[in-house]
């Protein structure tokens, strides 16, 4: 993917950054949630 203008490049990388951040946040959140559930089960 080659951007024709600097603006297109910023938009393209901006979208990729937002998507990457969302996926990373979701993964971290899911990991914490699973770990907390696991800790609760072990504590009982």
C-alpha positions in Angstrom: 0.0 0.0 0.0 1.6 3.2 -1.2 -0.1 6.4 -0.2 -0.4 9.1 -2.8 -0.2 12.0 -0.3 1.1 12.6 3.2 -2.5 13.0 4.3 -3.5 9.5 3.0 -0.5 8.0 4.8 -1.5 9.6 8.1 -5.1 8.4 7.7 -3.9 4.9 6.8 -1.4 4.6 9.7 -3.9 6.3 12.1 -6.5 3.6 11.3 -3.9 0.9 11.8 -2.9 2.4 15.1 -6.5 2.6 16.3 -7.2 -1.0 15.3 -3.9 -2.2 16.9 -4.7 -0.3 20.1 -8.2 -1.7 20.3 -7.0 -5.3 19.7 -4.3 -4.9 22.3 -6.7 -3.4 24.9 -9.2 -6.2 24.3 -6.5 -8.8 24.7 -5.3 -7.3 28.0 -8.8 -6.9 29.3 -9.7 -10.5 28.4 -6.4 -11.8 30.0 -7.1 -9.9 33.3 -10.7 -11.2 33.4 -9.6 -14.8 32.8 -6.9 -14.5 35.4 -9.2 -13.1 38.0 -11.7 -15.9 37.4 -8.9 -18.4 37.8 -7.7 -16.8 41.0 -11.3 -16.9 42.4 -11.6 -20.6 41.7 -8.3 -21.4 43.3 -9.2 -19.3 46.4 -12.4 -21.3 47.1 
